[in-house]
Amino acid sequence: MSQVRRFDHVGITVADLDTVTAFFVGLGLEVEGTRMFVEGEFLDTVIGIPDSRTEIVMLRPPDGGTRLELSSFVRPAHQPGSPAATANELGLRSVAFEVDDLQVAVDRLAADGYGLVGDIGQYENIWRMAYVRGPEGIIVSLAERIG
């Protein structure tokens, strides 16, 4: 019997919660509920950092699938990551979304100052895909089903 019931969410720790939230809302995700602060024994126990406090926002895709949790620590201060991380560095490297029109999505993000990591590629006659580097170095994989 499987221990996992469903894929609930992916969490990303960010410094600027407003900017990163706006980026993902611009891609079409929706804020779920209200932004909230989490602190106390529960958080300290789960993450193993005493006296921690974080502000979180949950985002959901239009299809109601797996959510995205953005978290910004009030205390302790966040630790810097590598905003120029490449695909072969260990750790979470990208968050992927299927889009209706890849070129429109890439152009809109470029207008907001977010550029491609490489270029738009095509896998056989099935997918067109691109990596875009969003705020704080977050890599977003965008894929359009073409076949």
Buried (B, 14 or more C-beta within 10 A) or exposed (E): EEEEEEEEEEEBBBBEBEEBBEBBEBBEBEBBEEBEEBBEEEBBEEEEBEEBBBBBBBBBBEEEEEBBBBBBBEEEEBEEBEEEBEEEEEEEBBBEBBBEEBEEBBEEBEEEEBEBBEEBEEEEEEBBBBBBBBBBEBBBBBBBEEE
